[in-house]
Amino acid sequence: MYFGELLIVARIVEKMSRSFMTTLLLLGGVLFIFGSPARVVFAEDAKKVPASEMEIKLSFAPLVKKAAPAVVNIFTKKKVRQARSSSLFNDPFFEQFFGPGFGQSKKRKKTQSSLGSGVIVSSTGMVITNYHVIAGAEEITVALNDRREFEAKVLLEDEQTDLAVLKINPNGEKLPFLKFHDSDSLEVGDLVIAIGNPFGVGQSVTSGIVSALGRTTGPRTDIKSFIQTDAAINPGNSGGALLTMNGTLAGINSAIFSKGGGSLGIGFAIPANLVQSVMHNGLASGKVMRPWFGADGQSLSPDMAQSLGFSYPKGVLISQIFAGSAADTAGLKPNDVVVSVDGHEIADAQALLFRISVGHLGDKARVGVIRESNEVFLDVPLMVAPETPARNIVTLQGEQPMSGVVVGSLSPAYALELGISPFLKGVVISGVRRGTIGARHQFRKGDIILNVNKEKVTTGKGLQTLLIKAGDVWDITLLRNGRKATLRVGR
């Protein structure tokens, strides 16, 4: 019996030894694979104070603490005219007999306030915000994160990009500011943080990701290539910062897609590279002067791309080139297909406009072109659109149908300023004085006068001469909302 019991114990010990050796072998294998010292992790070790920079980044708090002082609140005031009326005459009875507006007194001025956000981008007090935040404002106040307030001066306004540059005077103090990020390095899925003053509740922080890049839908601007994010952006966030995880400025929050005024997870920001371009090209003269390509074309459709041998639709097919423009100087030709600018693929016409617009005047852009199935590269000088002929604004006078109409000669520079095609030629109406003959004939601001009695119109003075020398009939050909029409007027 004693011997048998010893045998049983020996077998148990043998099994335990094999199990222990197996465990050691498995643990050794794990250590060999992962190359780290053996350590048993207990439950109390799961919670610990972050010991490295990487672990600290698991919280946005250090990033926000550093960046928030550079994001400001902007308050504006402007006076608007508002009609006053007596409640006695608001009854429909009086409107039925005396018409709408009966009983209204003269309009009075009322102070209208609005708010938005901004970002300090220099230690001397330069602030970036949206144009629509300060448009028409008579007073602009910038409130810092520490509640100090400064009166702001407008250095630059650019409605086409919805950007504005303000300046505050910190009395020699160095202010916290944000550095610009290379927005071309952003990728869909990158983490971002939005900081602003939504609904006027005070500075707030939201987080999200980059949902899309190069969006051509969003704010009403001419140059469309926005960063789309799902970080909550609401009214009041306009002009605020969209930050990277490095604490640099990826973009300026500009607008949201919303059906009820609140955030639906679709916000748009103006890329930092475009912001820098506007500042660089505009601050020197106080007026934004951006590079102009000088060529017109259309985005390739799938059928067009297939006919040209492309595997997918990309690029812009050039149809016309303005003589003396940057494109003309570089040697671009009709039927060329622009496929890249400075190494960035061009998907469509909006992408081409954006890539040229973010360049710095005086530099050159390396433009990739497909010409007769071969790829060639052109160095395109970044230059402004010419103002030739000079606009020479004049008010038409005399016994003729356009008396009282204010016109200017079209040039590429003037046309771009008005938001119309720079390839149009003629004379554009910039205003119509009330009570004049031109107003009675219903000429409108924005109409482009092309011909008078079949003679081409090129300047305002030339138009005045053609109208005066006409006989008893004026046949005036104009372009209105893209449609050509001829107005016949007799004496």
Long-range contacts (C-beta under 8 A, 24 or more apart in sequence): 57-245, 60-193, 60-205, 60-207, 63-193, 63-243, 63-245, 63-247, 64-193, 64-195, 64-205, 66-247, 67-178, 67-193, 67-195, 67-241, 67-243, 67-247, 68-145, 68-195, 68-203, 68-205, 69-144, 69-145, 69-146, 69-176, 70-119, 70-120, 70-121, 70-175, 70-176, 70-177, 70-178, 70-241, 71-117, 71-118, 71-119, 71-120, 71-145, 71-178, 71-195, 71-196, 71-203, 71-240, 71-241, 72-117, 72-118, 72-119, 72-120, 72-127, 72-142, 72-143, 72-144, 72-145, 73-115, 73-116, 73-117, 73-118, 73-142, 73-143, 73-197, 73-202, 73-203, 74-115, 74-116, 74-117, 74-118, 74-127, 74-129, 74-133, 74-134, 74-140, 74-141, 74-142, 74-143, 74-152, 74-166, 74-239, 75-113, 75-114, 75-115, 75-140, 75-141, 75-143, 76-113, 76-114, 76-115, 76-116, 76-133, 76-134, 76-137, 76-139, 76-140, 76-141, 77-111, 77-112, 77-113, 77-137, 77-138, 77-139, 78-111, 78-112, 78-136, 78-137, 78-138, 78-139, 79-109, 79-110, 79-111, 79-112, 79-138, 80-109, 80-110, 80-112, 81-107, 81-108, 81-109, 81-110, 82-107, 82-108, 82-109, 82-110, 83-107, 83-108, 84-108, 115-197, 115-200, 115-236, 116-196, 116-197, 116-236, 116-237, 116-238, 116-239, 116-240, 117-195, 117-196, 117-197, 117-236, 117-237, 117-238, 117-239, 117-240, 117-241, 117-253, 118-142, 118-166, 118-239, 118-240, 119-178, 119-239, 119-240, 119-241, 119-249, 119-252, 120-175, 120-176, 120-177, 120-178, 121-177, 121-178, 121-180, 121-249, 121-279, 122-175, 122-177, 123-174, 123-175, 123-176, 123-177, 124-170, 124-174, 124-175, 125-150, 125-167, 125-168, 125-169, 125-170, 125-175, 126-155, 126-165, 126-166, 126-167, 126-177, 127-152, 127-165, 127-166, 127-167, 127-168, 128-163, 128-164, 128-165, 128-166, 128-239, 128-252, 128-275, 128-279, 129-163, 129-164, 129-166, 129-238, 129-239, 129-252, 130-162, 130-163, 130-164, 130-238, 130-239, 130-252, 130-254, 131-157, 131-158, 131-159, 131-161, 131-162, 131-163, 131-164, 132-162, 132-238, 133-164, 133-238, 133-239, 134-164, 134-166, 135-159, 140-166, 142-166, 142-168, 144-175, 145-203, 155-283, 155-286, 156-278, 156-279, 156-282, 156-283, 156-286, 156-287, 156-288, 158-278, 158-282, 158-288, 159-221, 160-221, 160-222, 160-223, 160-288, 160-419, 161-221, 161-222, 161-223, 161-270, 161-274, 161-278, 161-288, 162-219, 162-220, 162-221, 162-254, 162-270, 163-252, 163-270, 163-274, 163-275, 163-278, 165-278, 165-279, 165-282, 165-283, 178-241, 178-243, 178-247, 178-248, 178-249, 179-248, 179-249, 180-248, 180-249, 180-272, 180-273, 180-275, 180-276, 181-244, 181-246, 181-248, 181-249, 181-250, 181-272, 182-272, 182-273, 183-227, 183-250, 183-251, 183-271, 183-272, 183-273, 183-274, 184-271, 184-273, 184-344, 186-210, 186-213, 186-227, 186-244, 186-250, 186-271, 187-213, 188-212, 188-213, 190-244, 190-245, 191-244, 191-245, 192-229, 192-231, 192-242, 192-243, 192-244, 192-245, 192-250, 193-231, 193-241, 193-242, 193-243, 193-245, 194-229, 194-231, 194-232, 194-233, 194-237, 194-240, 194-241, 194-242, 194-243, 194-253, 194-267, 195-240, 195-241, 195-243, 196-233, 196-236, 196-237, 196-238, 196-239, 196-240, 196-241, 196-253, 197-236, 197-237, 197-240, 198-232, 198-233, 198-234, 198-235, 198-236, 198-237, 199-234, 199-235, 199-236, 200-236, 201-236, 206-231, 206-232, 206-233, 207-231, 208-232, 208-265, 211-265, 211-266, 214-347, 214-351, 214-354, 215-268, 216-348, 216-350, 218-254, 218-255, 218-257, 218-268, 219-254, 219-255, 219-268, 219-270, 222-353, 222-419, 223-274, 223-353, 223-354, 223-357, 224-350, 224-354, 225-271, 225-274, 225-350, 225-351, 225-354, 226-251, 226-254, 226-268, 226-269, 226-270, 226-271, 227-251, 227-268, 227-269, 227-270, 227-271, 228-266, 228-267, 228-268, 229-267, 229-268, 229-269, 230-265, 230-266, 230-267, 231-267, 232-263, 232-265, 232-267, 233-263, 233-267, 234-261, 234-262, 234-263, 235-261, 237-267, 242-269, 248-272, 249-275, 251-275, 271-358, 273-358, 274-354, 274-357, 274-358, 276-358, 277-357, 277-358, 277-359, 277-360, 280-360, 280-361, 281-360, 281-361, 289-361, 289-384, 290-357, 290-361, 290-384, 291-326, 291-356, 291-357, 291-359, 291-360, 291-361, 291-365, 291-382, 291-383, 291-384, 292-325, 292-326, 292-356, 292-383, 292-384, 292-385, 292-412, 292-416, 292-422, 293-325, 293-326, 293-327, 293-352, 293-353, 293-356, 293-380, 294-321, 294-322, 294-324, 294-325, 294-326, 294-327, 294-328, 294-385, 294-412, 295-320, 295-321, 295-322, 295-325, 295-327, 295-328, 295-332, 296-320, 296-321, 296-421, 296-423, 297-338, 297-349, 297-352, 298-349, 299-347, 299-348, 299-349, 300-337, 308-337, 308-370, 309-373, 313-347, 314-339, 314-345, 314-346, 314-347, 315-339, 315-346, 315-347, 315-370, 316-346, 316-348, 316-349, 316-352, 320-423, 322-412, 322-422, 322-423, 324-386, 325-383, 325-385, 325-386, 325-412, 326-380, 326-381, 326-382, 326-383, 327-380, 329-380, 329-381, 329-383, 330-367, 330-378, 330-379, 330-380, 330-381, 331-378, 332-367, 332-369, 332-378, 332-380, 333-371, 335-371, 336-369, 336-370, 336-371, 337-369, 337-370, 337-371, 338-367, 338-368, 338-369, 339-368, 339-369, 339-370, 339-375, 340-366, 340-367, 340-368, 341-365, 341-366, 341-367, 341-368, 342-366, 356-380, 356-382, 384-413, 385-411, 385-412, 385-413, 385-416, 385-422, 386-411, 386-412, 386-413, 387-411, 387-412, 387-413, 387-414, 389-458, 389-459, 392-459, 392-460, 392-461, 393-430, 393-460, 394-460, 394-461, 394-464, 395-433, 396-438, 396-460, 396-463, 396-464, 396-467, 397-464, 398-464, 398-467, 398-468, 400-437, 400-467, 400-468, 400-470, 400-474, 401-437, 401-438, 401-441, 401-467, 401-474, 401-476, 401-487, 401-489, 402-437, 402-438, 402-441, 402-443, 402-449, 402-463, 402-467, 402-476, 403-436, 403-437, 403-438, 404-432, 404-433, 404-435, 404-436, 404-437, 404-438, 404-439, 405-429, 405-431, 405-432, 405-433, 405-436, 405-438, 405-443, 406-430, 406-431, 406-432, 406-433, 407-449, 407-460, 407-463, 408-460, 409-458, 409-459, 409-460, 410-448, 418-446, 420-446, 420-448, 424-448, 424-479, 425-458, 426-450, 426-456, 426-457, 426-458, 426-479, 427-457, 427-458, 427-459, 427-460, 427-462, 427-463, 441-487, 441-489, 444-480, 446-480, 446-481, 447-478, 447-479, 447-480, 448-478, 448-479, 448-480, 449-476, 449-477, 449-478, 450-477, 450-478, 450-479, 450-484, 451-475, 451-476, 451-477, 452-476, 452-477
